[in-house]
Amino acid sequence: MTDTPQHPADRTTPPLERESWRVFKIMAEFVEGFDTLALLPDSVTVFGSARTKPDHPDYIKAVELARKLGESGRTVITGGGPGIMEAANKGAYEAGASSVGLNITLPHEQEPNPYQTHRLHFEYFFVRKVMFVKYAKAFVIFPGGFGTLDELFESLTLMQTEKIDPFPVVLIGTDFWNEVLHWLGDTLRDRYATISPEDLKLFRVTDDVDQAVSFIEDFLDGGSPCPEHPEFCRIDRRLQNGLTGEGTNPGHNRHRRWERNP
């Protein structure tokens, strides 16, 4: 039996032992995330570009939105970096609210911002993504790049497949998102039929920060995540005690509960 390797990434360590160490590292990241986030007030996760400058209107809106959520006692979660992430952490921090940064080491663009009351560091993207969703009561998504789009479509996929109950997904910036909406409607829904018409009800777009905050607060006070289509976005409270470890619903083969009753 070999000695326990001190450096699991050491290429001289046998492959099986390296993999075993990796499992423990993954477990440690999950435990730290769960232990930190489970005790915080209701959380709203904010996404957006790391490249947005402090004088950009989107940055200013993200500060305003997070400040208002923080004043309502909500936790704000971001990826912990610059740009929109910094803006949202700053707004929550200035409101005296919990301001969480889920940081990850990247070759560029990821420098932890100074406005975090709770700072976590991840090596594994997939662990970090679980944390974004598991404790979020809503997503607010500002203009961004591949990472921002990744988080948007992951949340919509989880709701579409009923792995999570629907929650508010608010896209800020009609000018930025309109082209995406046209593609979703014209190409995915109409030309290729790869999504259902109802799937486009899972989110809303606005330029109004107050409207976004009001929408989220109404939901947290017991309202519908899709107030224009409450018959579609019903929440099945019976599943709340049967969630998986990552916070998703167990699989099932019954009919879609979001469809209109006959």
C-alpha positions in Angstrom: 0.0 0.0 0.0 1.5 3.4 -1.0 1.7 6.4 1.2 -1.1 9.0 0.9 0.1 11.5 -1.7 0.6 15.0 -0.4 0.0 16.7 -3.8 -2.8 15.0 -5.7 -2.0 16.9 -8.9 1.5 15.4 -8.9 1.9 13.5 -12.1 4.1 10.9 -10.4 1.2 9.8 -8.2 -0.6 6.8 -9.6 -3.7 7.7 -11.6 -6.2 6.0 -9.2 -4.9 7.9 -6.2 -5.1 11.2 -8.1 -8.7 10.5 -8.9 -9.4 9.6 -5.3 -7.9 12.9 -4.1 -10.0 14.7 -6.7 -13.2 13.2 -5.2 -12.3 14.5 -1.8 -11.5 17.9 -3.2 -14.9 18.0 -4.9 -16.6 16.9 -1.6 -14.8 19.6 0.3 -16.0 22.3 -2.1 -19.6 21.1 -1.8 -19.5 21.0 2.0 -18.0 24.4 2.3 -20.6 25.9 -0.1 -23.5 24.2 1.7 -22.3 25.1 5.1 -21.9 28.8 4.1 -25.0 29.4 2.0 -27.6 27.3 3.8 -27.6 29.8 6.7 -28.1 32.9 4.7 -31.4 34.7 4.0 -33.3 34.2 0.7 -30.8 34.7 -2.1 -31.0 36.2 -5.6 -28.2 35.3 -8.0 -27.0 38.0 -10.4 -25.0 37.3 -13.6 -23.4 39.5 -16.2 -20.2 40.3 -18.0 -16.9 40.6 -16.1 -15.9 43.2 -18.7 -18.6 45.8 -17.9 -16.9 49.1 -16.7 -18.1 51.0 -13.6 -19.3 53.9 -15.7 -21.5 51.7 -17.9 -25.3 52.0 -17.4 -25.5 48.2 -16.8 -23.0 48.5 -14.0 -25.0 51.3 -12.4 -28.2 49.4 -12.7 -26.7 46.3 -11.2 -25.6 48.3 -8.1 -29.0 49.8 -7.8 -30.8 46.5 -8.2 -28.6 44.7 -5.6 -28.9 47.6 -3.2 -32.7 47.4 -3.3 -32.7 43.7 -2.9 -30.3 44.0 0.0 -32.5 46.7 1.7 -35.3 44.1 1.6 -33.1 41.7 3.5 -32.1 39.5 0.5 -28.7 37.9 0.0 -27.1 38.7 -3.3 -24.9 36.0 -4.9 -22.5 36.6 -7.8 -19.4 34.9 -9.3 -17.3 37.2 -7.2 -15.4 38.8 -10.1 -15.3 42.3 -11.7 -17.9 43.9 -13.9 -21.5 43.2 -13.2 -20.5 40.8 -10.5 -18.7 43.6 -8.7 -21.6 45.9 -9.2 -24.1 43.5 -7.6 -21.8 42.7 -4.7 -21.2 46.4 -4.2 -25.0 47.2 -4.1 -25.7 44.5 -1.5 -22.6 45.4 0.5 -23.6 49.1 0.6 -27.1 48.0 1.8 -25.6 46.1 4.7 -26.8 42.8 3.3 -25.1 39.4 2.8 -23.0 39.8 -0.4 -21.7 36.4 -1.6 -19.0 35.8 -4.2 -18.5 32.4 -5.6 -15.0 32.9 -7.0 -13.1 30.6 -9.3 -9.6 30.7 -10.6 -9.4 31.5 -14.3 -6.6 32.4 -16.7 -8.1 35.9 -17.0 -11.0 38.1 -16.0 -11.5 36.7 -12.5 -10.1 38.9 -9.8 -12.2 38.8 -6.6 -13.9 42.1 -6.0 -13.7 43.8 -2.6 -17.5 43.9 -1.8 -18.0 40.4 -0.6 -19.1 39.6 3.0 -18.9 35.8 2.2 -16.1 34.7 -0.2 -15.9 31.2 -1.5 -13.3 29.8 -3.9 -13.9 26.9 -6.3 -11.7 24.9 -8.5 -14.6 23.0 -10.2 -17.0 24.9 -12.4 -19.8 22.3 -11.9 -19.7 22.6 -8.1 -19.9 26.4 -8.3 -22.8 26.1 -10.7 -24.7 24.0 -8.2 -24.3 26.7 -5.6 -25.6 29.4 -8.0 -28.9 27.5 -8.4 -29.4 25.5 -5.2 -29.8 28.5 -2.9 -31.3 31.0 -5.4 -34.9 32.2 -5.2 -34.4 34.2 -8.5 -31.9 34.9 -11.2 -31.2 38.4 -12.6 -29.2 38.3 -15.8 -27.5 41.3 -17.2 -25.8 41.4 -20.7 -22.8 39.1 -20.7 -20.8 36.5 -22.7 -20.6 32.8 -22.9 -20.6 32.3 -19.1 -23.7 34.4 -18.6 -25.6 32.6 -21.4 -24.5 29.3 -19.9 -26.1 30.2 -16.6 -29.3 31.5 -18.3 -29.8 28.4 -20.4 -29.0 26.0 -17.5 -31.7 27.6 -15.4 -34.2 27.4 -18.2 -33.2 23.8 -18.9 -33.7 22.8 -15.3 -37.2 24.4 -15.2 -38.2 23.1 -18.6 -37.3 19.5 -17.5 -38.9 20.1 -14.1 -35.7 19.4 -12.2 -36.3 22.6 -10.3 -39.6 24.4 -9.7 -39.9 27.7 -11.7 -38.5 30.8 -10.2 -38.2 34.3 -11.6 -35.6 34.7 -14.3 -35.3 38.4 -15.2 -33.2 39.5 -18.1 -32.1 43.2 -17.8 -31.5 45.0 -21.1 -34.1 44.8 -23.9 -31.6 46.0 -26.5 -29.2 43.2 -25.7 -31.7 40.4 -25.3 -34.0 41.2 -28.2 -31.9 39.3 -30.7 -31.7 36.3 -28.5 -35.5 36.4 -28.1 -36.0 36.6 -31.9 -33.7 33.5 -32.3 -35.5 31.6 -29.6 -38.9 32.4 -31.1 -38.2 32.4 -34.8 -35.7 29.6 -35.0 -36.1 27.2 -32.0 -39.8 27.5 -31.6 -41.2 28.2 -35.1 -38.7 26.8 -37.7 -37.2 23.8 -35.9 -39.8 23.2 -33.1 -37.0 22.3 -30.6 -38.8 24.1 -27.8 -42.4 24.5 -26.9 -44.2 27.9 -27.1 -44.7 27.7 -23.3 -41.0 27.5 -22.7 -40.7 31.2 -23.6 -42.9 32.0 -20.6 -40.1 31.0 -18.2 -38.4 34.4 -18.1 -39.1 38.1 -18.6 -37.2 41.0 -20.0 -37.1 44.5 -18.7 -35.0 47.7 -18.5 -36.7 48.7 -15.3 -34.8 47.9 -12.1 -37.8 48.7 -9.9 -40.0 46.3 -12.0 -37.4 43.6 -11.6 -37.2 44.0 -7.9 -41.0 44.2 -7.5 -41.4 41.0 -9.6 -38.9 39.1 -7.4 -40.3 40.4 -4.1 -43.8 39.5 -5.2 -42.6 35.9 -5.8 -40.8 35.7 -2.5 -44.0 36.9 -0.8 -45.9 33.9 -2.4 -46.7 35.1 -5.9 -46.3 33.2 -9.1 -42.9 33.1 -10.9 -44.8 33.7 -14.1 -47.6 36.1 -13.1 -48.8 36.5 -16.7 -49.2 32.7 -17.0 -49.8 31.4 -13.5 -51.5 28.2 -14.9 -48.2 27.3 -16.6 -45.7 28.0 -13.8 -47.3 26.2 -10.9 -45.0 25.1 -8.1 -45.6 21.6 -6.8 -45.0 22.0 -3.0 -45.3 18.3 -2.5 -41.8 17.8 -4.0 -40.1 20.3 -1.6 -39.2 17.7 1.0 -37.9 15.2 -1.6 -35.2 17.3 -3.2 -31.9 15.8 -4.3 -28.6 16.8 -2.7 -28.0 19.5 -5.4 -31.5 21.0 -4.7 -33.2 19.5 -7.8 -36.4 17.5 -8.0 -36.3 13.7 -8.3 -37.1 12.4 -11.7 -40.6 11.3 -12.6 -42.6 10.0 -15.5 -45.9 11.7 -14.9 -47.5 14.3 -17.1 -46.1 17.9 -17.1 -47.5 19.7 -14.1 -47.1 23.1 -15.8 -49.6 22.4 -18.5 -53.0 23.9 -18.4 -55.5 21.6 -16.7 -58.0 20.1 -19.1 
